[in-house]
């Protein structure tokens, strides 16, 4: 079987790659029968020459490969019919802007595997850049705090060499006596938690966070049932919440008087209640001053996230009174960090991490007849049709929703 590591073409350009040269060599050593080609790229974090020195063919034309592996969406015009592809399609939540991409995957009879759908039998995601999104997002949250209140001036992450350099910058900080709220329990939240623990910020319970005053900075990690309740007052469960989000309403407002910085690491599903609305943000009790919205669902869970920001300009201000964007240093503004490709700021570390997970969980499936169902669960399209697991996307494909 012939694999191709394709170059990233999405704008803004992304330097991440699924396999670093070192990890690709590990693949070859463990599975000598594999054949890999690397498509030439001037922007990839690992230069073409390093792949060549590691023993891999680097070329402009890789079209004779069987399986094409990338990170971001592949443009419709670049898709080769009747091939297999791995990348993040950003269609699982029926994102309107990517409907043509899913339609093209079907029209060209491509067998497509979405990185986001690579899961175990319990539907837990096995690979992703979530950890590094959490690390960079939390760092950017503290950078936003320092710039808003002129207490410190952290450099941008993409100006640093690697994760170790990021950690050295954070160790210089003296975080003031603030309360930080972190949502979610998945890989993104765990990545953000690494930063909070590096800063030696104590974790406190929900009850203590809501009722006590502290003399040091603290953080609280909340999950979906901490800030949502069933409308009918019945017993709630995480499974029920994700199955029936329309039956729930947000109880997040009980946290806003106690929170100075909000870091979002939760998954926001369709029809789920918002954390807070524009009307909520106008409340005189609303105390949040900085939002590091790692989840970055535009006009979704977090009302202050009115657009995605960029790596070059990651922070903007949201005026709760007007609902409009403003200077984030304005005393009335909430400083918002809402970069939607955070892990690309640590392209080298994130790529190595992703590649190790892909090697561990995905590559074996090609050689053990998919014994654990990894490929079957991740396969969205085959022979011009959606697979049964993703049949719910048919109306989306047809433009009916």
Residue, then its C-alpha position, 0 to 999 in steps of 0.5 A: x500500500x502506498x501512502x502520501x503525506x500531502x502538503x497543506x493548502x488551506x489559507x491561512x497556511x498551516x505548518x503542521x503535518x501528520x508525521x514528522x520525519x522521525x515518526x515516519x521512520x518509526x512507521x517504516x521500521x515497524x511496517x517495512x512493507x509500507x511505502x511513503x511519499x512526501x509531497x513537496x512543501x515550502x511551509x511544512x514545519x519539517x523541511x523537505x530535506x529532513x525527510x530526504x535525509x531520513x530516507x523518504x522520497x519527496x516529490x511534486x507529484x504523489x498522485x499514484x499513491x493509494x492513501x493521502x494523509x493531511x491535516x486540514x481540509x483538501x480543496x475540492x479541485x485537489x481531490x483525486x477521484x477513487x482514492x482514500x484520504x485522511x484529514x479534518x473535514x469540519x463537517x461532522x457538525x454540519x458546518x455550512x461552509x464545508x458542505x461542498x467539500x463533503x459533496x465532492x468527496x461523494x461525487x468523486x467516490x473517495x473513501x474518506x476518513x475524518x481524523x475527528x472520527x477516529x475513536x475507540x469502541x466507546x466513541x472516545x477520540x484517539x487522536x487529535x491536536x486537542x492537547x496542544x490547542x489547550x496548552x496554547x489557548x491557556x497560554x494565550x489567555x494569560x497573554x491576553x490578561x497581561x496585555x489588557x491590564x499591562x501586568x506582563x508582556x508574554x511573547x506570541x507562541x509562534x515566536x517561541x521555538x517549542x513547548x519548553x520555551x513556552x514553559x520558561x516564559x510562563x514560569x516568570x509570571x506572578x499571577x494575581x489573586x484571580x479566579x479562573x474557570x475552565x470548562x470541559x474534561x477532554x483533551x483540550x481541557x487537560x492541555x489547558x490544565x497543564x498550563x494552570x498546574x505549571x503556574x502552580x495555581x491550585x484547583x478548587x471544588x465548585x462549591x468552594x469556587x462559588x462561596x469562598x474568597x481566596x488569597x491566591x489565584x485558583x481555578x475550577x474545572x467544570x463539566x457539562x452538568x455543572x453548568x446545565x440542568x434539565x428544564x423539567x427538573x428530572x435527574x440528569x446525566x451526561x449521556x442524557x445531556x448529549x442525547x437530548x440537549x434541547x431539554x437542558x438550559x444553562x445554569x452558567x450564570x451562577x459562575x459569572x460573579x466569581x470568575x475573572x478569566x474563562x478558559x473554554x475547553x468543552x465540546x459544544x454540540x448542535x442544540x446545546x444551551x449557550x454558556x452565556x448569551x449577549x443579554x447575560x453579558x450585560x448583567x451588572x453581575x457579569x465579572x468575566x474580563x478575559x475569555x480564552x475561547x479555545x472551543x471557538x464556536x462562532x455565535x455559539x456557546x460564548x456570546x463574546x466570540x463574535x468571530x475567530x481571531x488569528x494567530x497574528x492578531x489573536x485578541x479582540x475586545x467585546x463590548x457587552x453593552x453594544x454587542x460589538x467588537x472594540x479595543x480589548x484594552x477598553x475598561x468596558x471590554x471583555x478581552x477575547x482570544x478565539x484563535x481556531x487553529x491554536x495548535x499550529x502555533x506549536x507546529x513541531x511539538x503538536x505534529x510529533x504528538x499527533x504522529x505518535x497517536x496515528x502510528x499507535x492507533x491507525x496504522x496497525x489497522x491497515x495490517x490487522x484487517x482493522x481488527x479493532x474497527x478503527x477504520x470502519x468507525x472513521x470512514x465517512x464516505x465510500x463508493x459515493x455514499x455516506x457510511x451508515x454511521x454518518x447517514x445523519x449528514x444526508x440532509x446536510x449534503x442535500x442542502x436541506x439543512 
